[in-house]
Amino acid sequence: MPPSRYREAAMANTVLPTVERSTRVGDPERERTADDLGRALAQGYLGMPEYEERLQRVFGAQTTAQLRDLVADLPVAALRRNDPRRREAQMRAARMSVRLHLAAYVAGSVLMLGIWLAVGLGGGGWYFWPVWPIMGWGIGVASHAIPIWAHGSMRPARIA
């Protein structure tokens, strides 16, 4: 089997995870296929007339074979990968991870400063040792936040 046939077979399996091509489909499968067609339209793989015609056939489809035939010539995996909703979810997750990292950094720094103050007031030395772990951890937080901020993920998304 040539490499292109392997890819086509793999793509066909990613559309709908059912084994039997004659298996009946329900609304969730039809909605997923309609979403794939919508992404294909948005990314320029389909024109409006072809999209409308395929969409009508999606909601009239009874089996997985009928749905697969409607998206057989489309790069479904690439369409899903380039979905703007997926990218926005990834950016939201990146922003949240930086916030959590920063919160842990601030809490850890306050804890170390409290220990340093308690030791100093208790008669110990006043050497400011927290500077080293705070600085080291701060470098880690900065190296986490800067790339995300530089790619625009820290700024709120704008609707064009």
Biotite code that builds the C-alpha atoms (Angstrom):
import biotite.structure as struc

atoms = struc.array([
    struc.Atom([0.000, 0.000, 0.000], chain_id="A", res_id=1, res_name="MET", atom_name="CA", element="C"),
    struc.Atom([1.584, 3.366, -1.004], chain_id="A", res_id=2, res_name="PRO", atom_name="CA", element="C"),
    struc.Atom([2.167, 5.964, 1.747], chain_id="A", res_id=3, res_name="PRO", atom_name="CA", element="C"),
    struc.Atom([-0.680, 8.176, 0.481], chain_id="A", res_id=4, res_name="SER", atom_name="CA", element="C"),
    struc.Atom([-3.123, 5.281, 0.942], chain_id="A", res_id=5, res_name="ARG", atom_name="CA", element="C"),
    struc.Atom([-1.985, 4.865, 4.565], chain_id="A", res_id=6, res_name="TYR", atom_name="CA", element="C"),
    struc.Atom([-2.633, 8.541, 5.174], chain_id="A", res_id=7, res_name="ARG", atom_name="CA", element="C"),
    struc.Atom([-6.065, 8.360, 3.542], chain_id="A", res_id=8, res_name="GLU", atom_name="CA", element="C"),
    struc.Atom([-6.947, 5.331, 5.652], chain_id="A", res_id=9, res_name="ALA", atom_name="CA", element="C"),
    struc.Atom([-5.784, 7.104, 8.803], chain_id="A", res_id=10, res_name="ALA", atom_name="CA", element="C"),
    struc.Atom([-7.750, 10.233, 7.890], chain_id="A", res_id=11, res_name="MET", atom_name="CA", element="C"),
    struc.Atom([-10.884, 8.175, 7.294], chain_id="A", res_id=12, res_name="ALA", atom_name="CA", element="C"),
    struc.Atom([-10.536, 6.677, 10.758], chain_id="A", res_id=13, res_name="ASN", atom_name="CA", element="C"),
    struc.Atom([-10.213, 10.091, 12.411], chain_id="A", res_id=14, res_name="THR", atom_name="CA", element="C"),
    struc.Atom([-13.494, 11.371, 11.000], chain_id="A", res_id=15, res_name="VAL", atom_name="CA", element="C"),
    struc.Atom([-15.750, 9.008, 12.920], chain_id="A", res_id=16, res_name="LEU", atom_name="CA", element="C"),
    struc.Atom([-14.413, 6.401, 15.337], chain_id="A", res_id=17, res_name="PRO", atom_name="CA", element="C"),
    struc.Atom([-16.900, 3.686, 14.383], chain_id="A", res_id=18, res_name="THR", atom_name="CA", element="C"),
    struc.Atom([-15.853, 0.334, 12.977], chain_id="A", res_id=19, res_name="VAL", atom_name="CA", element="C"),
    struc.Atom([-18.805, -0.493, 10.751], chain_id="A", res_id=20, res_name="GLU", atom_name="CA", element="C"),
    struc.Atom([-19.441, 1.734, 7.740], chain_id="A", res_id=21, res_name="ARG", atom_name="CA", element="C"),
    struc.Atom([-23.131, 0.809, 7.840], chain_id="A", res_id=22, res_name="SER", atom_name="CA", element="C"),
    struc.Atom([-23.580, 1.863, 11.465], chain_id="A", res_id=23, res_name="THR", atom_name="CA", element="C"),
    struc.Atom([-26.394, 4.334, 11.951], chain_id="A", res_id=24, res_name="ARG", atom_name="CA", element="C"),
    struc.Atom([-25.434, 7.805, 13.112], chain_id="A", res_id=25, res_name="VAL", atom_name="CA", element="C"),
    struc.Atom([-27.046, 10.198, 15.542], chain_id="A", res_id=26, res_name="GLY", atom_name="CA", element="C"),
    struc.Atom([-27.038, 13.931, 16.040], chain_id="A", res_id=27, res_name="ASP", atom_name="CA", element="C"),
    struc.Atom([-23.593, 14.072, 17.750], chain_id="A", res_id=28, res_name="PRO", atom_name="CA", element="C"),
    struc.Atom([-21.905, 12.504, 14.699], chain_id="A", res_id=29, res_name="GLU", atom_name="CA", element="C"),
    struc.Atom([-23.824, 14.760, 12.320], chain_id="A", res_id=30, res_name="ARG", atom_name="CA", element="C"),
    struc.Atom([-22.883, 17.843, 14.379], chain_id="A", res_id=31, res_name="GLU", atom_name="CA", element="C"),
    struc.Atom([-19.210, 16.834, 14.386], chain_id="A", res_id=32, res_name="ARG", atom_name="CA", element="C"),
    struc.Atom([-19.247, 16.415, 10.603], chain_id="A", res_id=33, res_name="THR", atom_name="CA", element="C"),
    struc.Atom([-21.099, 19.731, 10.175], chain_id="A", res_id=34, res_name="ALA", atom_name="CA", element="C"),
    struc.Atom([-18.426, 21.400, 12.337], chain_id="A", res_id=35, res_name="ASP", atom_name="CA", element="C"),
    struc.Atom([-15.716, 19.895, 10.124], chain_id="A", res_id=36, res_name="ASP", atom_name="CA", element="C"),
    struc.Atom([-17.468, 21.261, 7.030], chain_id="A", res_id=37, res_name="LEU", atom_name="CA", element="C"),
    struc.Atom([-17.784, 24.684, 8.674], chain_id="A", res_id=38, res_name="GLY", atom_name="CA", element="C"),
    struc.Atom([-14.060, 24.711, 9.412], chain_id="A", res_id=39, res_name="ARG", atom_name="CA", element="C"),
    struc.Atom([-13.369, 23.682, 5.799], chain_id="A", res_id=40, res_name="ALA", atom_name="CA", element="C"),
    struc.Atom([-15.479, 26.609, 4.589], chain_id="A", res_id=41, res_name="LEU", atom_name="CA", element="C"),
    struc.Atom([-13.769, 29.047, 6.968], chain_id="A", res_id=42, res_name="ALA", atom_name="CA", element="C"),
    struc.Atom([-10.298, 27.877, 5.922], chain_id="A", res_id=43, res_name="GLN", atom_name="CA", element="C"),
    struc.Atom([-11.052, 28.042, 2.181], chain_id="A", res_id=44, res_name="GLY", atom_name="CA", element="C"),
    struc.Atom([-11.321, 24.350, 1.330], chain_id="A", res_id=45, res_name="TYR", atom_name="CA", element="C"),
    struc.Atom([-14.976, 24.650, 0.307], chain_id="A", res_id=46, res_name="LEU", atom_name="CA", element="C"),
    struc.Atom([-17.015, 27.305, -1.474], chain_id="A", res_id=47, res_name="GLY", atom_name="CA", element="C"),
    struc.Atom([-20.389, 28.403, -0.131], chain_id="A", res_id=48, res_name="MET", atom_name="CA", element="C"),
    struc.Atom([-22.535, 26.465, -2.665], chain_id="A", res_id=49, res_name="PRO", atom_name="CA", element="C"),
    struc.Atom([-20.620, 23.229, -2.064], chain_id="A", res_id=50, res_name="GLU", atom_name="CA", element="C"),
    struc.Atom([-20.743, 23.779, 1.707], chain_id="A", res_id=51, res_name="TYR", atom_name="CA", element="C"),
    struc.Atom([-24.521, 24.274, 1.665], chain_id="A", res_id=52, res_name="GLU", atom_name="CA", element="C"),
    struc.Atom([-25.034, 21.186, -0.487], chain_id="A", res_id=53, res_name="GLU", atom_name="CA", element="C"),
    struc.Atom([-22.837, 19.020, 1.753], chain_id="A", res_id=54, res_name="ARG", atom_name="CA", element="C"),
    struc.Atom([-24.468, 20.405, 4.886], chain_id="A", res_id=55, res_name="LEU", atom_name="CA", element="C"),
    struc.Atom([-27.909, 19.374, 3.625], chain_id="A", res_id=56, res_name="GLN", atom_name="CA", element="C"),
    struc.Atom([-26.559, 15.890, 2.956], chain_id="A", res_id=57, res_name="ARG", atom_name="CA", element="C"),
    struc.Atom([-25.014, 15.742, 6.464], chain_id="A", res_id=58, res_name="VAL", atom_name="CA", element="C"),
    struc.Atom([-28.351, 16.183, 8.176], chain_id="A", res_id=59, res_name="PHE", atom_name="CA", element="C"),
    struc.Atom([-29.945, 13.637, 5.855], chain_id="A", res_id=60, res_name="GLY", atom_name="CA", element="C"),
    struc.Atom([-27.199, 11.054, 6.412], chain_id="A", res_id=61, res_name="ALA", atom_name="CA", element="C"),
    struc.Atom([-28.182, 7.790, 8.059], chain_id="A", res_id=62, res_name="GLN", atom_name="CA", element="C"),
    struc.Atom([-24.874, 5.873, 8.203], chain_id="A", res_id=63, res_name="THR", atom_name="CA", element="C"),
    struc.Atom([-21.234, 6.527, 8.996], chain_id="A", res_id=64, res_name="THR", atom_name="CA", element="C"),
    struc.Atom([-20.358, 5.737, 5.368], chain_id="A", res_id=65, res_name="ALA", atom_name="CA", element="C"),
    struc.Atom([-22.515, 8.614, 4.166], chain_id="A", res_id=66, res_name="GLN", atom_name="CA", element="C"),
    struc.Atom([-20.853, 11.018, 6.601], chain_id="A", res_id=67, res_name="LEU", atom_name="CA", element="C"),
    struc.Atom([-17.360, 9.807, 5.719], chain_id="A", res_id=68, res_name="ARG", atom_name="CA", element="C"),
    struc.Atom([-18.040, 10.324, 2.026], chain_id="A", res_id=69, res_name="ASP", atom_name="CA", element="C"),
    struc.Atom([-18.920, 13.973, 2.689], chain_id="A", res_id=70, res_name="LEU", atom_name="CA", element="C"),
    struc.Atom([-15.505, 14.746, 4.220], chain_id="A", res_id=71, res_name="VAL", atom_name="CA", element="C"),
    struc.Atom([-13.361, 12.149, 2.415], chain_id="A", res_id=72, res_name="ALA", atom_name="CA", element="C"),
    struc.Atom([-11.620, 14.764, 0.244], chain_id="A", res_id=73, res_name="ASP", atom_name="CA", element="C"),
    struc.Atom([-10.937, 17.189, 3.132], chain_id="A", res_id=74, res_name="LEU", atom_name="CA", element="C"),
    struc.Atom([-7.900, 17.262, 5.472], chain_id="A", res_id=75, res_name="PRO", atom_name="CA", element="C"),
    struc.Atom([-10.027, 16.785, 8.601], chain_id="A", res_id=76, res_name="VAL", atom_name="CA", element="C"),
    struc.Atom([-7.107, 16.472, 11.037], chain_id="A", res_id=77, res_name="ALA", atom_name="CA", element="C"),
    struc.Atom([-5.536, 19.703, 9.745], chain_id="A", res_id=78, res_name="ALA", atom_name="CA", element="C"),
    struc.Atom([-8.896, 21.474, 9.912], chain_id="A", res_id=79, res_name="LEU", atom_name="CA", element="C"),
    struc.Atom([-9.335, 20.508, 13.550], chain_id="A", res_id=80, res_name="ARG", atom_name="CA", element="C"),
    struc.Atom([-5.740, 21.440, 14.376], chain_id="A", res_id=81, res_name="ARG", atom_name="CA", element="C"),
    struc.Atom([-6.161, 24.935, 12.870], chain_id="A", res_id=82, res_name="ASN", atom_name="CA", element="C"),
    struc.Atom([-9.492, 25.590, 14.559], chain_id="A", res_id=83, res_name="ASP", atom_name="CA", element="C"),
    struc.Atom([-9.484, 29.103, 16.104], chain_id="A", res_id=84, res_name="PRO", atom_name="CA", element="C"),
    struc.Atom([-11.489, 27.819, 19.087], chain_id="A", res_id=85, res_name="ARG", atom_name="CA", element="C"),
    struc.Atom([-8.744, 25.305, 19.811], chain_id="A", res_id=86, res_name="ARG", atom_name="CA", element="C"),
    struc.Atom([-6.055, 27.991, 19.593], chain_id="A", res_id=87, res_name="ARG", atom_name="CA", element="C"),
    struc.Atom([-8.035, 30.280, 21.914], chain_id="A", res_id=88, res_name="GLU", atom_name="CA", element="C"),
    struc.Atom([-8.413, 27.446, 24.433], chain_id="A", res_id=89, res_name="ALA", atom_name="CA", element="C"),
    struc.Atom([-4.659, 26.827, 24.297], chain_id="A", res_id=90, res_name="GLN", atom_name="CA", element="C"),
    struc.Atom([-3.964, 30.525, 24.875], chain_id="A", res_id=91, res_name="MET", atom_name="CA", element="C"),
    struc.Atom([-6.389, 30.609, 27.811], chain_id="A", res_id=92, res_name="ARG", atom_name="CA", element="C"),
    struc.Atom([-4.627, 27.593, 29.318], chain_id="A", res_id=93, res_name="ALA", atom_name="CA", element="C"),
    struc.Atom([-1.223, 29.237, 28.818], chain_id="A", res_id=94, res_name="ALA", atom_name="CA", element="C"),
    struc.Atom([-2.375, 32.438, 30.540], chain_id="A", res_id=95, res_name="ARG", atom_name="CA", element="C"),
    struc.Atom([-3.821, 30.428, 33.425], chain_id="A", res_id=96, res_name="MET", atom_name="CA", element="C"),
    struc.Atom([-0.618, 28.432, 33.867], chain_id="A", res_id=97, res_name="SER", atom_name="CA", element="C"),
    struc.Atom([1.419, 31.644, 34.123], chain_id="A", res_id=98, res_name="VAL", atom_name="CA", element="C"),
    struc.Atom([-1.019, 33.042, 36.703], chain_id="A", res_id=99, res_name="ARG", atom_name="CA", element="C"),
    struc.Atom([-0.762, 29.858, 38.773], chain_id="A", res_id=100, res_name="LEU", atom_name="CA", element="C"),
    struc.Atom([3.034, 29.862, 38.522], chain_id="A", res_id=101, res_name="HIS", atom_name="CA", element="C"),
    struc.Atom([3.134, 33.514, 39.597], chain_id="A", res_id=102, res_name="LEU", atom_name="CA", element="C"),
    struc.Atom([0.765, 32.866, 42.522], chain_id="A", res_id=103, res_name="ALA", atom_name="CA", element="C"),
    struc.Atom([2.929, 29.981, 43.745], chain_id="A", res_id=104, res_name="ALA", atom_name="CA", element="C"),
    struc.Atom([6.020, 32.184, 43.380], chain_id="A", res_id=105, res_name="TYR", atom_name="CA", element="C"),
    struc.Atom([4.485, 35.009, 45.425], chain_id="A", res_id=106, res_name="VAL", atom_name="CA", element="C"),
    struc.Atom([3.252, 32.598, 48.121], chain_id="A", res_id=107, res_name="ALA", atom_name="CA", element="C"),
    struc.Atom([6.650, 30.892, 48.329], chain_id="A", res_id=108, res_name="GLY", atom_name="CA", element="C"),
    struc.Atom([8.450, 34.233, 48.478], chain_id="A", res_id=109, res_name="SER", atom_name="CA", element="C"),
    struc.Atom([6.200, 35.498, 51.279], chain_id="A", res_id=110, res_name="VAL", atom_name="CA", element="C"),
    struc.Atom([6.785, 32.258, 53.195], chain_id="A", res_id=111, res_name="LEU", atom_name="CA", element="C"),
    struc.Atom([10.566, 32.577, 52.848], chain_id="A", res_id=112, res_name="MET", atom_name="CA", element="C"),
    struc.Atom([10.457, 36.223, 53.912], chain_id="A", res_id=113, res_name="LEU", atom_name="CA", element="C"),
    struc.Atom([8.385, 35.237, 56.956], chain_id="A", res_id=114, res_name="GLY", atom_name="CA", element="C"),
    struc.Atom([10.898, 32.554, 57.933], chain_id="A", res_id=115, res_name="ILE", atom_name="CA", element="C"),
    struc.Atom([13.767, 35.001, 57.485], chain_id="A", res_id=116, res_name="TRP", atom_name="CA", element="C"),
    struc.Atom([11.995, 37.588, 59.651], chain_id="A", res_id=117, res_name="LEU", atom_name="CA", element="C"),
    struc.Atom([11.148, 35.037, 62.371], chain_id="A", res_id=118, res_name="ALA", atom_name="CA", element="C"),
    struc.Atom([14.744, 33.800, 62.505], chain_id="A", res_id=119, res_name="VAL", atom_name="CA", element="C"),
    struc.Atom([16.057, 37.373, 62.590], chain_id="A", res_id=120, res_name="GLY", atom_name="CA", element="C"),
    struc.Atom([13.722, 38.400, 65.413], chain_id="A", res_id=121, res_name="LEU", atom_name="CA", element="C"),
    struc.Atom([14.506, 35.218, 67.326], chain_id="A", res_id=122, res_name="GLY", atom_name="CA", element="C"),
    struc.Atom([18.122, 36.197, 67.735], chain_id="A", res_id=123, res_name="GLY", atom_name="CA", element="C"),
    struc.Atom([19.551, 34.684, 64.587], chain_id="A", res_id=124, res_name="GLY", atom_name="CA", element="C"),
    struc.Atom([21.521, 36.526, 61.973], chain_id="A", res_id=125, res_name="GLY", atom_name="CA", element="C"),
    struc.Atom([20.081, 39.078, 59.625], chain_id="A", res_id=126, res_name="TRP", atom_name="CA", element="C"),
    struc.Atom([21.732, 37.738, 56.480], chain_id="A", res_id=127, res_name="TYR", atom_name="CA", element="C"),
    struc.Atom([19.099, 38.078, 53.763], chain_id="A", res_id=128, res_name="PHE", atom_name="CA", element="C"),
    struc.Atom([19.242, 34.514, 52.443], chain_id="A", res_id=129, res_name="TRP", atom_name="CA", element="C"),
    struc.Atom([15.774, 34.553, 50.738], chain_id="A", res_id=130, res_name="PRO", atom_name="CA", element="C"),
    struc.Atom([17.251, 36.620, 47.928], chain_id="A", res_id=131, res_name="VAL", atom_name="CA", element="C"),
    struc.Atom([18.786, 33.496, 46.349], chain_id="A", res_id=132, res_name="TRP", atom_name="CA", element="C"),
    struc.Atom([15.723, 31.229, 46.125], chain_id="A", res_id=133, res_name="PRO", atom_name="CA", element="C"),
    struc.Atom([13.481, 34.196, 45.275], chain_id="A", res_id=134, res_name="ILE", atom_name="CA", element="C"),
    struc.Atom([15.814, 35.265, 42.484], chain_id="A", res_id=135, res_name="MET", atom_name="CA", element="C"),
    struc.Atom([16.230, 31.720, 41.131], chain_id="A", res_id=136, res_name="GLY", atom_name="CA", element="C"),
    struc.Atom([12.513, 31.021, 41.169], chain_id="A", res_id=137, res_name="TRP", atom_name="CA", element="C"),
    struc.Atom([11.850, 34.459, 39.656], chain_id="A", res_id=138, res_name="GLY", atom_name="CA", element="C"),
    struc.Atom([14.035, 33.563, 36.691], chain_id="A", res_id=139, res_name="ILE", atom_name="CA", element="C"),
    struc.Atom([11.896, 30.461, 36.179], chain_id="A", res_id=140, res_name="GLY", atom_name="CA", element="C"),
    struc.Atom([8.663, 32.464, 36.360], chain_id="A", res_id=141, res_name="VAL", atom_name="CA", element="C"),
    struc.Atom([10.026, 35.047, 33.923], chain_id="A", res_id=142, res_name="ALA", atom_name="CA", element="C"),
    struc.Atom([11.198, 32.383, 31.477], chain_id="A", res_id=143, res_name="SER", atom_name="CA", element="C"),
    struc.Atom([7.699, 30.897, 31.612], chain_id="A", res_id=144, res_name="HIS", atom_name="CA", element="C"),
    struc.Atom([5.793, 34.187, 31.228], chain_id="A", res_id=145, res_name="ALA", atom_name="CA", element="C"),
    struc.Atom([7.903, 36.049, 28.649], chain_id="A", res_id=146, res_name="ILE", atom_name="CA", element="C"),
    struc.Atom([7.401, 33.649, 25.691], chain_id="A", res_id=147, res_name="PRO", atom_name="CA", element="C"),
    struc.Atom([3.663, 33.501, 26.323], chain_id="A", res_id=148, res_name="ILE", atom_name="CA", element="C"),
    struc.Atom([3.429, 37.270, 26.580], chain_id="A", res_id=149, res_name="TRP", atom_name="CA", element="C"),
    struc.Atom([5.619, 37.735, 23.489], chain_id="A", res_id=150, res_name="ALA", atom_name="CA", element="C"),
    struc.Atom([3.270, 35.581, 21.390], chain_id="A", res_id=151, res_name="HIS", atom_name="CA", element="C"),
    struc.Atom([0.288, 37.638, 22.476], chain_id="A", res_id=152, res_name="GLY", atom_name="CA", element="C"),
    struc.Atom([-1.191, 35.008, 24.752], chain_id="A", res_id=153, res_name="SER", atom_name="CA", element="C"),
    struc.Atom([-1.126, 37.270, 27.809], chain_id="A", res_id=154, res_name="MET", atom_name="CA", element="C"),
    struc.Atom([-3.181, 39.938, 26.070], chain_id="A", res_id=155, res_name="ARG", atom_name="CA", element="C"),
    struc.Atom([-6.924, 39.337, 25.870], chain_id="A", res_id=156, res_name="PRO", atom_name="CA", element="C"),
    struc.Atom([-8.039, 38.000, 22.516], chain_id="A", res_id=157, res_name="ALA", atom_name="CA", element="C"),
    struc.Atom([-9.710, 40.510, 20.208], chain_id="A", res_id=158, res_name="ARG", atom_name="CA", element="C"),
    struc.Atom([-12.566, 39.684, 17.924], chain_id="A", res_id=159, res_name="ILE", atom_name="CA", element="C"),
    struc.Atom([-11.823, 41.051, 14.472], chain_id="A", res_id=160, res_name="ALA", atom_name="CA", element="C"),
])
